[in-house]
Amino acid sequence: MSKISKILMLLAALSMSLLFMFPMWKIFLEAPQYPEGLEMHIWVNKLGGNSEYALQNFNILNHYIGMEKINADSFAELKYMPYIVYFMMAFGVLTAILNHRSLVMTWFIALIFAGAAGLIDFYLWLVKFGTNLDPQAPIKVPGMTYIPPFLGSKQLLNFSALSLPAEGALGIIIPMILAFVAIYIEFIHRKKRKPITSPLPV
């Protein structure tokens, strides 16, 4: 591996720490009861909001439509996802130290699979909460589901929901870009620059 590829891999691994510094995803909710809006922040290891009582207010609104209460203890993912991130960070650093360019490709593919699995899990989480409703809920609309948007905005009765990646998503995006550049250097750029040897004269 070239020196620059090693540096890129180290930066890629270390930049995953952004997942612990900022939330990965945010869900914004506007309702008549909360005209200033509510925000739910989804981190790699916890749930939060834009205020101390944001999650509590989300659950109050969800109660009326029969949605399951949202709390961190309900999600096993929040317990094991940090260990996946730690593993990927250690794997990235080890890739740079061991100096094997094949590991760069392996790390990049593993990161893609981990990111895709996280998005799929998030979508299934939204479906579960939006469809598994209490039949005794105060507000019941036959055939109505309340699946929050996976990405973008959606109107749910008199609730306006918006779902977007947050700053912590850079902890996946930046490593992917850096690793892709390292792959380009190791597998494409260096191949182009490889000198063509002329056959020895007879």
C-alpha positions in Angstrom: 0.0 0.0 0.0 1.1 3.5 -0.7 1.7 6.0 2.1 -1.3 8.0 1.1 -3.5 5.0 1.1 -2.4 4.1 4.7 -3.2 7.7 5.8 -6.6 7.5 4.1 -7.4 4.3 5.9 -6.4 5.7 9.2 -8.5 8.7 8.7 -11.4 6.6 7.5 -11.3 4.4 10.6 -10.9 7.4 13.0 -13.7 9.4 11.3 -16.2 6.7 12.3 -15.9 8.2 15.8 -18.3 10.9 14.5 -21.1 8.3 15.1 -20.5 8.7 18.9 -20.3 12.5 18.7 -23.5 13.3 16.8 -26.9 11.6 16.1 -27.1 9.5 12.9 -30.7 10.4 12.0 -33.3 12.9 13.0 -37.1 12.8 12.8 -38.9 16.1 13.0 -42.6 16.2 14.0 -45.0 19.1 13.8 -48.4 18.9 15.5 -51.0 21.3 16.6 -50.1 20.6 20.2 -46.4 21.3 19.5 -46.3 24.1 16.8 -42.6 24.7 17.6 -41.9 21.1 16.5 -40.3 18.1 18.1 -37.1 16.3 17.2 -36.1 12.7 17.9 -32.4 12.0 17.5 -31.2 8.5 16.8 -27.6 7.8 17.8 -25.5 4.7 17.3 -26.0 3.9 21.0 -28.9 5.9 22.3 -32.1 7.9 21.6 -32.5 11.6 22.3 -34.2 14.8 21.2 -33.9 18.5 20.9 -35.0 18.9 24.5 -35.1 17.0 27.8 -38.7 15.9 27.3 -38.7 15.4 23.5 -39.0 11.6 23.7 -41.7 11.9 26.4 -43.7 14.3 24.1 -43.3 11.9 21.2 -44.7 9.1 23.3 -47.6 11.2 24.4 -48.6 11.9 20.8 -48.0 8.2 19.9 -50.3 7.1 22.7 -53.3 8.7 21.0 -52.8 6.7 17.8 -51.9 3.5 19.7 -48.2 3.4 18.7 -45.8 1.5 21.0 -43.8 3.6 23.5 -40.4 4.6 22.2 -37.4 4.1 24.6 -33.8 3.0 24.2 -34.3 -0.3 26.1 -36.7 -1.5 23.4 -33.9 -1.6 20.8 -31.2 -4.3 21.1 -29.5 -2.6 18.2 -28.4 0.3 20.4 -26.5 -2.2 22.5 -24.6 -4.0 19.9 -24.1 -1.4 17.2 -21.4 0.4 19.1 -19.3 -2.8 19.1 -19.7 -3.1 15.3 -18.4 0.5 15.0 -15.5 -0.3 17.3 -14.7 -3.4 15.3 -14.7 -1.5 12.0 -12.5 1.2 13.5 -10.0 -1.3 14.7 -10.2 -3.2 11.5 -9.5 0.0 9.5 -6.4 0.8 11.7 -5.2 -2.7 11.4 -5.6 -2.5 7.6 -3.3 0.5 7.4 -0.7 -1.2 9.7 -0.6 -4.6 8.0 -0.1 -2.9 4.6 -2.2 -5.3 2.6 -4.2 -3.6 -0.1 -6.7 -6.5 -0.3 -7.8 -5.6 3.2 -8.8 -2.1 2.0 -11.4 -3.7 -0.4 -12.6 -6.1 2.4 -13.0 -3.2 4.8 -14.9 -1.1 2.2 -17.3 -3.9 1.4 -17.8 -4.7 5.1 -18.7 -1.0 5.7 -21.2 -1.0 2.8 -22.9 -4.1 4.2 -22.9 -2.7 7.7 -24.4 0.6 6.5 -27.0 -1.2 4.4 -28.0 -3.5 7.3 -28.4 -0.4 9.5 -30.7 1.3 7.0 -32.8 -1.8 6.5 -33.1 -2.3 10.3 -34.2 1.4 10.6 -36.9 0.9 7.9 -38.2 -2.2 9.6 -38.2 -0.3 12.9 -40.4 2.4 11.3 -42.8 -0.2 9.9 -43.1 -2.0 13.2 -44.0 1.1 15.1 -46.3 2.4 12.4 -48.3 -0.7 11.9 -48.3 -2.5 15.3 -51.0 -0.3 16.8 -53.1 -0.7 20.0 -56.7 -1.4 19.0 -57.9 0.4 22.1 -56.1 3.7 21.0 -58.1 6.9 21.5 -57.8 7.8 17.8 -58.6 5.0 15.4 -58.9 5.3 11.6 -59.8 2.0 9.9 -57.0 0.8 7.6 -54.8 3.7 8.6 -51.1 3.1 9.4 -48.7 5.6 10.8 -45.3 4.6 9.3 -43.0 7.6 9.6 -41.1 8.5 6.5 -37.8 6.6 5.9 -36.4 9.7 4.1 -38.2 12.9 3.4 -41.6 14.3 4.6 -45.0 12.7 5.1 -48.4 13.8 6.4 -49.9 11.5 9.0 -53.4 12.9 9.9 -52.6 16.3 11.4 -49.0 15.4 12.0 -46.3 16.5 9.6 -43.2 14.2 9.8 -39.8 14.8 8.3 -36.9 12.2 8.4 -33.4 13.1 7.4 -29.8 11.9 8.1 -28.0 13.9 10.8 -24.4 15.0 11.3 -23.4 11.5 12.7 -24.1 10.0 9.2 -20.8 11.6 8.2 -19.3 8.9 10.3 -20.3 6.5 7.5 -20.2 8.7 4.5 -16.6 10.1 5.1 -15.0 6.6 5.7 -16.7 5.3 2.5 -15.3 8.1 0.4 -11.8 7.9 1.9 -11.7 4.1 1.5 -13.0 4.4 -2.1 -10.2 6.8 -2.9 -7.7 4.4 -1.3 -9.1 1.6 -3.5 -8.8 3.8 -6.6 -5.1 4.5 -5.8 -4.3 0.9 -5.0 -6.2 -0.9 -7.7 -6.6 1.5 -10.6 -4.2 4.5 -10.4 -1.2 2.3 -9.7 -2.1 -0.1 -12.4 -2.3 2.7 -14.9 1.2 4.0 -13.9 2.8 0.5 -14.0 5.6 0.8 -16.6 5.3 -1.4 -19.6 8.6 -3.4 -20.0 9.9 -3.8 -23.5 11.1 -7.2 -24.5 14.8 -7.8 -24.4 16.6 -7.6 -27.8 17.6 -11.0 -29.2 
